[in-house]
Amino acid sequence: MESSPETTALIILAAGASRRMGQPKQLLRWQGTTMLQRIIREGKQAGLSPVVVVTGARRAAVEPAAEAEQAHIAYNPEWESGMGSSVVTGLNQLLYLLPEVDAAAFALTDQPYVGQELLQAMLQRLQQSAAPGIAARYQGSLGVPAIFRKALFSELLSLDGQKGAKPVLLRHQKELLAYPFPEGKTDLDTPEDWAQFCG
C-alpha cells in the first residue's frame, strides 16, 4: 500500500516595514496583481496548503490582500525584532490550523522569480528523499524559499533575531538538499531595485 502524500503548507513572511522601498513591497503591483497575492497563488498552484501570511508593520494594508486570496493571517506583534519572530509566529499559527502537517515551506514577497514551477520542483525533490528539508541555493549559500520537514520544527520555533531561518539552514546544511536557483539573488528592496526589475 502506498503511503499518503505529505502535507506541505506555505508560510509567507510579510511582516517587514519596507523602509528602504518607501512603500509596502508586499503590495507592489506586477503582472496585474500584488507581489503578496502572486506568491500566495503560486504556492497554492504548487500544491502548498494551507497558506499562512505573517503580517506586522503594514498589517492594515497587507491583510486585506492576503484575505482576498483566502490565506490565513498570523500577526506578529514582535515584527521589529527581526524575521526569526515571524518564522515562529507563522509556524505556530500553522500548527494551530493543521497540527498533523508534515512540512512547511517559507517564502518572501520580494523574490519575483519564485513561482509554481520552482516550488513544485523543490517539493518533489524533497518527497523523493529522506532529507529533513530543502533550500534554494544562490550566491554560494542556502536561502529561501526553503521547505522544512517536521523534524526541524522545534528548532524553527526557537528562532529569534534578524536572520530568520538562516541559523537552521547553516546548522543542517550537510543534511539539507540544495536546489540551484541563481535567480534567487534578485530581491526587491529599494525603488532602484524595483525600477531596474520593471525596466
C-alpha positions in Angstrom: 0.0 0.0 0.0 1.4 3.4 -0.9 1.9 5.9 1.8 -0.3 9.0 1.6 1.5 12.1 0.2 3.0 14.5 2.7 1.0 17.6 3.6 3.1 20.7 3.0 1.9 24.2 3.9 3.3 27.6 2.9 4.2 30.4 5.3 4.8 33.8 3.7 6.9 36.2 5.7 5.3 39.6 5.0 5.8 41.5 8.3 8.5 43.9 7.3 8.2 47.7 7.1 9.7 48.0 3.6 11.6 51.1 4.9 14.1 51.2 2.0 11.4 50.8 -0.6 9.3 53.6 0.9 6.0 51.7 0.4 4.8 48.2 1.2 6.7 46.0 -1.2 4.1 43.3 -0.4 1.7 45.4 -2.4 3.8 46.4 -5.3 1.8 45.5 -8.5 3.3 43.2 -11.1 1.6 41.3 -13.9 -1.8 42.5 -12.7 -1.6 41.6 -9.1 0.3 42.4 -5.9 3.6 40.7 -5.0 1.9 39.1 -2.0 -1.1 37.8 -3.9 1.2 36.5 -6.6 3.2 34.3 -4.2 0.0 33.1 -2.5 -1.4 32.0 -5.9 1.9 30.4 -7.0 2.1 28.5 -3.7 -1.4 27.2 -4.0 -0.9 26.1 -7.6 2.2 24.2 -6.4 0.0 22.2 -4.0 1.0 24.0 -0.8 -1.9 24.3 1.6 -2.9 25.9 3.8 -1.2 29.3 3.2 -0.3 31.4 6.2 0.8 35.1 5.8 2.7 36.6 8.6 2.0 40.4 8.9 3.4 43.1 11.1 4.4 46.6 10.2 1.9 47.3 7.4 -0.9 44.9 8.6 -3.8 47.3 7.9 -2.8 47.4 4.2 -1.4 43.9 3.8 -4.0 41.8 5.5 -6.9 42.6 3.1 -4.7 41.5 0.2 -4.0 38.2 1.9 -7.6 37.6 2.9 -8.7 38.2 -0.7 -6.7 35.1 -1.6 -8.2 33.0 1.3 -4.9 33.0 3.1 -4.7 32.7 6.9 -3.3 35.7 8.8 -0.8 35.4 11.6 0.0 38.9 13.1 3.5 39.2 14.6 3.5 42.0 17.2 7.2 41.4 17.6 8.0 42.0 13.9 10.6 44.7 14.7 12.8 42.1 16.5 13.5 40.5 13.1 12.5 37.7 10.8 13.1 35.0 13.4 10.0 36.0 15.3 7.9 35.9 12.1 9.1 32.4 11.4 7.9 31.4 14.9 4.6 33.3 14.6 3.8 31.7 11.2 4.7 28.2 12.2 2.7 28.4 15.5 -0.3 29.5 13.5 0.2 26.7 11.0 0.4 24.1 13.8 -2.8 25.5 15.3 -4.6 25.2 12.0 -3.1 21.8 11.0 -1.3 20.0 13.8 -0.7 17.0 11.6 1.1 19.0 8.8 4.3 17.2 7.6 6.4 20.1 6.3 6.3 23.9 5.9 7.7 26.0 3.0 8.8 29.5 3.7 8.8 32.3 1.1 9.1 36.0 0.9 7.1 38.5 -1.2 10.1 40.3 -2.8 11.7 37.4 -4.8 9.8 37.8 -8.1 11.3 34.7 -9.7 9.9 32.3 -7.1 6.9 30.6 -8.7 4.9 27.5 -9.0 7.4 25.5 -11.1 10.3 26.1 -8.6 8.1 25.3 -5.6 6.8 22.2 -7.2 10.3 21.0 -8.2 11.6 21.6 -4.7 8.7 19.8 -3.1 9.0 16.8 -5.5 12.8 16.6 -4.8 12.2 16.6 -1.1 9.4 14.0 -1.2 11.8 11.6 -3.1 14.3 11.8 -0.3 14.6 11.3 3.5 16.3 14.7 4.0 14.9 17.0 6.7 14.4 19.8 4.2 15.4 21.5 1.0 16.5 25.1 0.4 17.3 27.2 -2.7 20.9 27.8 -3.3 22.1 31.1 -4.7 25.2 33.3 -4.3 27.0 30.4 -2.7 24.7 29.7 0.2 21.3 28.3 1.1 18.3 30.6 1.5 14.6 30.9 0.9 12.4 29.6 -0.5 13.0 26.6 1.8 10.9 23.7 2.9 11.4 22.1 6.3 10.0 18.8 7.5 8.5 18.4 10.9 11.8 17.1 12.4 13.1 20.7 12.2 10.0 22.4 13.6 11.3 22.6 17.1 14.5 24.4 16.0 12.4 26.8 13.9 10.2 27.6 16.9 13.2 28.5 18.9 14.4 31.2 16.5 14.7 34.9 17.2 16.6 37.9 15.8 17.2 39.2 12.3 18.4 36.2 10.4 15.1 34.3 10.0 15.6 30.6 9.3 19.3 31.1 8.3 20.7 29.6 11.6 18.7 26.4 10.9 19.9 26.3 7.3 23.5 26.7 8.4 23.3 24.1 11.2 21.9 21.5 8.9 23.4 22.4 5.5 25.1 19.0 5.2 21.8 17.1 5.6 19.5 19.5 3.6 19.0 19.2 -0.1 20.1 22.2 -2.1 18.1 23.3 -5.2 20.1 25.6 -7.6 18.2 28.8 -8.0 20.5 31.6 -9.2 17.5 33.9 -9.8 17.1 33.9 -6.0 19.6 36.7 -5.7 17.1 39.1 -7.2 15.1 40.7 -4.5 13.3 44.0 -4.4 14.4 46.2 -1.5 14.7 49.7 -2.9 13.0 51.9 -5.5 16.1 51.4 -7.7 15.7 47.6 -7.5 12.0 47.9 -8.5 12.7 50.3 -11.4 15.5 48.1 -12.7 13.3 45.0 -12.4 10.3 46.6 -14.2 12.5 48.2 -16.8 
